[in-house]
């Protein structure tokens, strides 16, 4: 029973409508457990990202950077939150 292995990780897109919000506060808007387990955010600009076939390819090219909880999300940022499961 349970969730099949291929469905254990979920990726969702959320549009942020606030001008200034930290990566940690954004994680909390998504879900309390995400905020509590926050480790770091992977950040890149959407216009840079579309030049690549995949997110993995963009990471390999070095356009994705790691940011901490105090990072202020900017217009055009694509953010992937990494954390511990609580």
C-alpha positions in Angstrom: 0.0 0.0 0.0 0.9 3.6 -0.3 2.1 5.9 -3.0 4.1 4.3 -5.9 7.8 5.3 -6.0 7.4 7.3 -9.2 4.8 9.6 -7.4 6.7 10.3 -4.2 8.1 13.6 -5.3 5.8 16.4 -6.3 6.5 19.5 -8.3 4.0 22.3 -8.4 4.0 25.8 -9.8 2.9 28.7 -7.7 2.6 32.3 -8.8 3.8 34.8 -6.2 2.0 38.1 -6.1 4.0 39.7 -3.3 6.7 42.2 -4.0 9.1 41.2 -1.2 9.1 37.8 0.4 11.9 35.7 1.7 12.5 32.2 0.5 11.6 30.9 4.0 8.3 32.9 4.1 7.4 31.7 0.6 8.0 28.1 1.8 5.6 28.7 4.7 2.9 30.0 2.3 3.2 26.7 0.4 3.0 24.5 3.5 4.1 24.7 7.1 6.0 21.4 6.9 8.0 22.9 3.9 8.9 25.9 6.0 9.9 23.8 9.0 12.2 21.6 6.9 13.6 24.4 4.8 17.3 23.8 4.0 18.0 26.0 0.9 16.4 27.3 -2.3 17.6 26.7 -5.8 17.0 29.9 -7.8 17.4 30.9 -11.4 15.8 33.4 -13.7 12.9 32.3 -15.9 14.4 33.9 -19.0 17.7 32.0 -18.5 15.9 28.7 -17.7 14.0 28.6 -21.0 17.2 28.4 -23.0 17.6 24.8 -21.8 15.8 21.6 -22.5 15.3 20.8 -18.8 16.0 22.0 -15.3 18.7 19.4 -14.9 20.5 20.7 -18.0 20.3 24.3 -16.6 21.8 23.1 -13.3 24.6 21.4 -15.2 25.3 24.6 -17.0 25.6 26.5 -13.7 22.8 28.9 -14.0 21.0 27.6 -10.9 22.3 28.9 -7.6 21.7 28.0 -4.0 20.2 30.6 -1.7 19.5 30.6 2.0 16.3 31.4 3.9 16.8 35.1 3.9 17.0 35.4 0.1 14.3 37.8 -1.2 12.5 36.4 -4.2 12.5 38.7 -7.2 10.3 39.0 -10.2 11.1 36.3 -12.8 12.7 33.9 -10.3 12.1 30.2 -10.6 12.5 28.8 -7.1 12.9 25.1 -6.0 12.7 24.6 -2.3 14.9 21.9 -0.8 14.4 20.6 2.7 14.1 17.8 5.2 10.9 15.8 5.6 9.5 16.4 9.1 
